[in-house]
């Protein structure tokens, strides 16, 4: 049986141990910027299909940080600051388990 609370807790723990700080921004008059932990990874060669290129990165967020400040699920056009570089969200993939948001995966572009 899937346990959404356990999945979120596990992700939060992993992000706390191995994640990096990023800043989410919604330029079009959205909520205040949010600093949170995330995993930022490049795509593997076999994942470079369709609109995904080597310049894209995968950003994984926990819904815990979003919910803490009522930040909506990121969407295309939002921005993510990784280190000193702003990257634009190309696509957002919220992941649900038993109807509960357990993680958010973002395809971001920027160098």
C-alpha positions as CSV (number, residue, x, y, z in Angstrom):
1,X,0.0,0.0,0.0
2,X,1.3,3.5,-0.9
3,X,1.6,5.9,2.0
4,X,1.8,9.5,0.7
5,X,2.8,10.9,4.1
6,X,5.8,8.5,4.3
7,X,6.8,9.4,0.7
8,X,6.8,13.1,1.6
9,X,8.7,12.5,4.8
10,X,11.3,10.4,3.0
11,X,11.7,13.1,0.4
12,X,12.0,15.9,3.0
13,X,14.7,13.9,4.8
14,X,16.7,13.3,1.6
15,X,16.4,17.0,0.6
16,X,17.6,18.0,4.1
17,X,20.6,15.7,3.8
18,X,21.6,16.1,0.2
19,X,19.5,18.9,-1.4
20,X,20.7,22.3,-2.4
21,X,19.1,25.7,-1.8
22,X,17.1,27.1,-4.7
23,X,14.8,30.1,-5.1
24,X,11.4,29.9,-6.8
25,X,10.0,33.0,-8.4
26,X,6.8,33.7,-10.3
27,X,7.5,36.9,-12.3
28,X,4.0,37.7,-13.3
29,X,2.8,39.2,-10.0
30,X,2.8,35.9,-8.1
31,X,3.7,35.1,-4.5
32,X,6.9,36.3,-2.9
33,X,10.0,34.3,-3.8
34,X,10.5,31.1,-2.0
35,X,13.8,29.7,-0.9
36,X,13.7,25.9,-0.4
37,X,15.7,22.7,-0.7
38,X,15.7,20.8,-4.0
39,X,17.6,18.2,-6.0
40,X,19.0,19.7,-9.3
41,X,20.2,17.1,-11.8
42,X,21.1,17.0,-15.5
43,X,19.2,14.6,-17.7
44,X,20.8,11.3,-18.7
45,X,21.4,10.8,-22.5
46,X,18.6,8.3,-22.7
47,X,16.2,11.0,-21.2
48,X,17.0,13.5,-24.0
49,X,13.8,13.0,-26.0
50,X,11.2,15.3,-27.3
51,X,11.7,18.9,-26.0
52,X,14.4,17.8,-23.4
53,X,17.9,18.9,-24.3
54,X,21.3,18.9,-22.6
55,X,20.8,22.5,-21.5
56,X,17.8,21.4,-19.4
57,X,17.9,20.3,-15.7
58,X,15.5,18.4,-13.6
59,X,14.6,20.1,-10.3
60,X,12.8,18.0,-7.7
61,X,10.9,19.8,-4.9
62,X,8.9,18.6,-1.9
63,X,5.3,19.9,-1.4
64,X,6.2,20.6,2.2
65,X,8.1,23.8,1.4
66,X,5.3,24.9,-1.0
67,X,2.6,24.3,1.5
68,X,4.4,26.0,4.4
69,X,3.9,29.4,2.6
70,X,0.9,28.5,0.4
71,X,3.1,28.7,-2.7
72,X,1.2,27.2,-5.7
73,X,2.6,24.3,-7.7
74,X,5.3,25.8,-10.0
75,X,4.3,26.1,-13.7
76,X,5.8,26.9,-17.0
77,X,7.2,30.5,-17.0
78,X,8.2,30.4,-13.3
79,X,11.8,30.7,-12.6
80,X,14.3,28.8,-10.4
81,X,17.5,30.3,-9.2
82,X,20.2,27.6,-8.9
83,X,23.4,29.1,-7.4
84,X,23.7,32.4,-9.2
85,X,21.8,31.4,-12.3
86,X,18.1,31.9,-13.0
87,X,16.5,29.1,-15.0
88,X,13.1,29.2,-16.6
89,X,10.6,26.4,-15.9
90,X,9.7,24.7,-19.2
91,X,7.4,22.1,-17.8
92,X,6.1,21.1,-14.3
93,X,5.1,17.6,-13.3
94,X,3.4,17.3,-10.0
95,X,3.5,13.7,-8.7
96,X,0.4,12.4,-6.8
97,X,0.0,9.3,-4.7
98,X,-3.5,8.3,-3.7
99,X,-4.6,11.9,-4.6
100,X,-1.9,13.6,-2.5
101,X,0.8,15.7,-4.0
102,X,4.1,14.0,-2.9
103,X,6.7,15.7,-5.1
104,X,7.1,18.2,-7.9
105,X,9.5,17.7,-10.8
106,X,10.4,20.7,-13.0
107,X,12.1,20.7,-16.3
108,X,14.1,24.0,-16.3
109,X,16.3,25.6,-19.0
110,X,19.1,28.1,-18.4
111,X,22.9,28.2,-18.2
